[in-house]
Amino acid sequence: MLFRSYLWLSLVDLSKYQAVQSQLQDALDRMELAEQAAGSGVWVWHAQSDSTQWDSRMREMFAVGQDETAGNIRFADWVAMVVPEDRDGFEQQWVDLVEHGEQSEWVYRVIRRDGEPRWMRTSGLVERDPSGRMVRLFGVNHDVTGMMNAQRRMETRNTSLERQVLRRDADSDRISAELEAFSYAVSHDLRAPLRAIDGYSDILIKSYGARLDEQGRNFLQKSKAASQRLGILIDDLLSLARISRADIRAQDVDMSLLGGQIIEDLKIGRAHV
């Protein structure tokens, strides 16, 4: 009678265990369906067996056959698919996840089983037992190749634009320097005859002004004034050559006065034609 009671109690405990396992499997299946709907793969690494369980989406991302691993893959095989330049970082992220137990996420490159290079983003969490001992790691994986390629194209485009801007700035500086040099040369070539015109006009006015009638003296005065205005224009030309290197300063301009001066100059020019 005692043996039968013991046997019956054992059957009850086994039924509870199977129910818990069934609930756990149902939860894992639902999580897998949700992750697949989001385009993610689910992985679980068991500390005791050092084996990694991949769902069908994970195997699809890495081009691992359904019959090749029966859902499990060694961690070393996972690392072997990471490109050599990214392996140290991948393994260090894994160690940090195991040691610190905080959620971690990292991006790395892999060469799939079919030889195709891809970008992956993996995130994981640590599961521990009541005593604090790590039981397993679990997480999700995304294929982010499209996003990374778009980012690299954008970076390349930005680099190209920066180079174009630098090249244009260099061209602008070169053109400004050439314009300034040209302006100085023109200024030097024009100032010499202007000084001669202005000087001879002074001599004529002072030495021979009495011999000229009023109209002749007026012509000399206008000639002298015109040479002086041309000197001002030369100074303005030099200022224009340096304008790209000068600070922008706001200044009020009397447009009516400026227009009147231009009209007056045009009248004088027509009168002497």
Secondary structure, 3 states (H helix, E strand, C coil): CHHHHHHHHHHHHHHHHHHHHHHHHHHHHHHHHHHHHCCEEEEEEECCCCEEEECHHHHHHCCCCHHHHCCEEEHHHHHHCECHHHHHHHHHHHHHHHHHCCCEEEEEEEECCCCCEEEEEEEEEEEECCCCCEEEEEEEEEECHHHHHHHHHHHHHHHHHHHHHHHHHHHHHHHHHHHHHHHHHHHHHHHHHHHHHHHHHHHHHHHHHHHCCHHHHHHHHHHHHHHHHHHHHHHHHHHHHCHHHCCCCCCCCCHHHHHHHHHHHHHHHHHCC
